Amino acid sequence: MYEIVKHIHLTTIILSVVLFLLRFALNTMQSTILQKKWLKIVPHIVDTLLLVSAATLCVILKQYPFIDAWVTEKLLALVMYIFMVTLALKLGRTSFMRGIGLVGALSWIAYAGMVAVSKQPILF
């Protein structure tokens, strides 16, 4: 069971990042493809599966945010990733701010990966 949920989790992480990069590129090019219904719905489905798989892994591993420091840091990284994606795609009014959102989102996802692999908190 653990292996299946872990693979679902890793797959949804990759899909989330790929969809973010696709939407960022389309947004930068001001493409009308962004108006396609599937491109508005699929990222939310993927991110929901990501969160459900993360919660399931916490239960399977019996390691929870605010109890286990490394899981807390992964949760913090996820919140920051979401904020940076929002900055890159919606809140950023200038190309510079959208670029900050892009770099920030990718940095936070890389940080979450480092914490996940090491299972050691880095910030706290």
Residue pairs with C-beta under 8 A, 6 or more apart in sequence:
1 60
2 57
2 60
2 61
5 53
5 56
5 57
5 60
6 57
8 49
8 53
9 50
9 53
9 54
9 57
12 46
12 47
12 49
12 50
12 53
13 50
13 109
15 46
16 43
16 46
16 47
16 50
17 106
17 109
19 42
19 43
19 46
20 43
20 85
20 88
20 89
20 105
22 39
23 34
23 39
23 43
23 89
24 88
24 89
24 98
24 102
26 33
26 34
26 39
27 34
27 88
27 89
27 98
28 95
28 98
33 39
54 74
54 78
58 64
58 65
58 71
63 70
63 71
64 71
65 71
65 72
65 74
65 75
66 72
69 121
69 124
70 115
70 116
70 118
70 119
70 120
70 121
72 121
72 124
73 112
73 115
73 121
73 122
73 123
73 124
74 112
74 115
74 116
76 123
77 108
77 109
77 111
77 112
77 115
78 108
78 112
80 104
80 108
81 105
81 108
81 109
81 112
83 104
84 100
84 101
84 102
84 104
84 105
84 107
84 108
85 101
85 105
86 101
87 97
87 98
87 100
87 101
87 104
87 105
88 98
88 99
88 100
88 101
88 102
88 104
88 105
89 98
89 101
91 97
91 101
92 98
92 99
92 100
92 101
111 122
114 122
115 121
115 122
